[in-house]
């Protein structure tokens, strides 16, 4: 199973929790890639962390690996200039360069945000038939009410969990279009907007494969700790990440990840 994360040094704790959750529910070979860059104030994902995670996954399956890939040269060649000063780091747009990174698999790859926790077997999702399709994903819980790219269909996907058919993406130049869009037009949630605009052939998957609400459902396979809007007693954005152990307990009142979080607290000093 090919897995892709993207980010800088700031995502190492999140990736540790995410990988521990993958290992718990998916003992088969995991081929994990981490795209990163060194650019201005953005410091690349550390070699030390990648090496430790590589050793960690091999304890579960000897064929598994974690491979860090420096994509700085590719990124600098086509900077997403209009969105470089946004709320999110430049690394949020790194997945848009996946077609230009020769070390990545040529067939299928599952992209996960660093704040996604796995709660079950990914086989059903990963083995989704993507023949003649570019990507599979789940509707964004907020954006689906405001954005549609094939009107009147509701089709605006959350970009935190996406299964890409790399062969079809390269054929359609989907990633290329998304990078160009980020270079020319300033957008809210630039990577997500660019992907939704550029993906023409998509498959919408059940919500259980990217649950974005603060609490998972009984059938949830991937729990995405995305920002949630709260309206009482006043409007605010609730931000809780899976490596923030105290917040997981006190704010979300979630204890089902305690075994993973215990491992995380024991291992994070190695990153």
C-alpha positions, 0 to 999 in steps of 0.5 A: 500500500503506497501512502503519501504525506507532505510537510516540513519539520512541524508535522513530525509528531502528527505523522508519528501518531498517524503511522502508529494508527496505520500499523495497528490496523494495516499489518501488510507492507506499507510504502510510506513517502514523505515529500518535503522542502527546504525553502526560505523559512520552511525547514524540511522534515528531519532525516533523523525523524524519517530514519526512526519512522523507517525502523519503526514500520519495519518492526511490523513488516520487514518490507515496509519503509518510510522514505523522505523525498526532498522536492525543493528543486521541483517546487522552486521551478513552479512556485505557487506564487499567488498563495505563498503568503496564505494561512497555510505553509507552502508544504500544503501544496506539495502534493500538487507536484507528485507527478514531477517526483520520479521516486513516487509510485507510478500507479496508485498512491493514498495521500493523507494529511498529517492529522489523519488517524486510521481506525480500521483496515484500509484495503476497501478504500485503497483497492477502489477501482480508479480505471479512467479516473484521476482520484477518489475522495470524500465530500468536504463537510463544509465546502460541499454546501458552497462549491460545485464543479459539475453543477448541479452535482455535489462534488467538492472533495476534502483534500486531506484524504485522496486516493490518486491514480497517478497514471491517469493524473499524468495523462490528464495533466491534472497536477500540472493544471493545479500548480498553474492555478495556484501560481495565478490565482489566490484562493482560500484553501489553495491546494484543495480548491486547485485539486477540485478545480483540476480533477475532472474524473473523480469518484466520491467515497463514503464519509467513513473514509474521511470523517471530518467531524470532531468525533468519529462514527462507529464505522469510521475508517479514517478520522481527520482532525480538521478544523471545526466551526463552533457557534455556541456560546460564540463563533470560533474555530476549534483546532485539535490535532491528534498529537495534542493528548490533553486536548483530545481528552479534555476538549473532545472527550475521546479516549479510544486512541489512548493505546496509540497516544501512549505509544506516541508519548513513549516514542516521540523523543526519538524524532 
